[in-house]
């Protein structure tokens, strides 16, 4: 069952965008008239918005995820103003997705949740969760059911970079230089004796 709440009619959004464009154009003309030259454009990119199933799907695609559209649900939640250690640890998991709940402390937010079929099986279901404040994502993580475990959500590009670095490190470790290989192949007698006799710390004590 699809559970999606749309709080703002689409025509109001279109009107707001048009009004914003008119105001920006008027501001640019005023600057040109005053300075005699074109206005300098801001470098800041527009923030991502999650307002419906389509925009949620597009946002999660950036993490390399495909969701079951029939599983999507939206709930109203409140981000606590005071955090204990467990919630701080929860926010640390969210930071791995490049987000942070601090901007929404004490605020009402929305929690979008959708099943990720490719990461689920008969016994374990993995859900992608996105928390938005004023339609802007401030949190993203995986929720595993029935365990209830919270797992970090990492963007596909970041994951690919980590995998590439790990593969490079593995290849480097697998091919030692000739000098290191000879040294490892012919240990001296003292080293051999040390390796054969574990230290006291290796033995269990009562």
N, C-alpha and C positions, 0 to 999 in steps of 0.2 A: 504493500500500500504506500502510495506516494504522499508524503506529508510535507508540503512546502507552503510557507506563508509569505505572501508578498504584501509588504506594508505600504507601498507607494504605487499608485497607478502609473503605468508606463508613460501616458501622455503628460503627466506632471514632470517626469524626468526629462522628457524631450523639451518641454517648455523651459525648464530650468537651464538646460544646456544652451538653448537658443538665447535666452536672456543673458547668460554668462558671456556668450560670444559677442553679443551686441555691446556689453559693457567693456569687454577687452578691446574691441575695435575703437570705441569712443575714447578710451584711455590712451591708446596708441596714437590717435589723431591729435589728442591734446598735447602729448609729449612732443610729437613732431612739430606742432605749431610753436611750442615754447622753445625748443632747442634748435629747431631748423634741421633736424636729422631724424633718422629712424630710431625707434625705441629699442633698447637692448632687451632681448628675449631672455627669460629665466631658464636656467639649465635644469631645474627640478622636473623630474618626470611625474606624470599623474599617478596617483596611488591606485592600486588594484582594488576593485570593488567586487564583493560577492553579495548579490541580491536575489538570485534565483538559481534554479537547477543548471541552466546553461553556463552562468558565470562561475558556479562552483565547479562544474566539470572542467571548464577551461583552466581554472586556477590549479586544480589537482593534476591536470595534464602536465603542468610545469614540474611536478615532482615525479613524472613518469608513471602516473597511476591512472587506471581505468576503473570506474566505479559502476555499481549496479544502480541505475537511476530509480528503480522501484523501491530501493531501500532507504532513500534519502529522507531524513527527518530534521526538523528545526525546533530547538527548544530555547526558551529565554533563561538565561543564567545571570548571576551577579558575581563579579570578580571581587573577592574580599579586599577590604582596605588594609587590614593587618594580616601579614603572612607569618605562619609558623615555619619550622624547618622543612616539613613535608611539602608545603606549597612552594617554598623557595626551590626545593629540589625538582618539583614539577615544572616550574618555570625554566629551570636549567635544561630540562628535556626539550621544552619548546624553543629555547634559544638555538638548538641545533638545527632548527628549520629556518633560522635567520629572523625570528620574531621575538617579541617580548610583551608580557602582559602588564608591565609596569604602567604603560600609558592608559590602561583601563582600570586601574585600582579603584575599588569602590563604585564602579560603574555597572549599569545593566548592559548585557551583551547577548549575542546569539550564538548558539552552538549548533553547527551543521555536522551531521554524521552520515556516512555512507559506507556500505560494505565494499570491500576490495576483493572481488572473487578470485583473482590470480594469487592472492596471498592467504586464501582461506581453504579449509577442507571440512570434512564432515564433523570433526571433533573440535576444531578451533576456527573461530571467525575473527578476521582482522578488519577493523573499521578505521577509515580516515576521518579525523575530527578536525574541523576548522572553527575557531572562535573569532567572531567579528565584533567590532565596536564601531558604530556608525557606518556599517557596511564594509569597513576596512579590516582585513585579516590581522589579528594581533596574536594569534596562537594557532599552531597546527601540530598534530601528533597522531600516533596510532593507538587505538584501544583494542586490546585483545580480549575476546570473550570465549569461554566463561571465566577465565582467570582474572580479568579486570586489570591486567598489567598495562602500563603506559610505556610506549616505546617512541623513540625519536623519529621524526619524519625528515629525511634529507633529500634535497633536490637532486634530480637525476644527474645533472652536470657535476655537482659536488661529489656524488657517489662514484661517478666514472673517474674523476680525478684521483680519488682515494684508491680505487682499484688499480689504476695505472701506476701510482706510486708504490703500491704494495708489490705489484708484479716486477717492477724494476728492482726493488730491494731484494726480492727473492732470487732474481736472476744474478744479481751481483754476489749474493751470498753463496749461490750454487757454483760459481766459477772462481775459486781462489787463485791467486797468482802462484807461480811455480815455487817461489821461495817459501811461501806460507805452506804449500802442500808438502814440500820436503821436510819442513820443520815439524809438521803435524804427523808425518809418516814415521819419523825416527825420533821418538822422545828420549831424553836422557834418562839415566837410571834413577836419579832423584825424583824426576817427575813421575816415572812409572810407579815408584814406591808410594808417592803421595796419593796417586790416583787409586792405588789398591787399598789404602787405609783411610776409610772415611773418618772425619773428625768426630769429636765427642758429641757435637750437636746433632749428628745423624742418628744417634741412638735414643730410643725413648727413655724417659726418666719417670719415676713414680712420684 
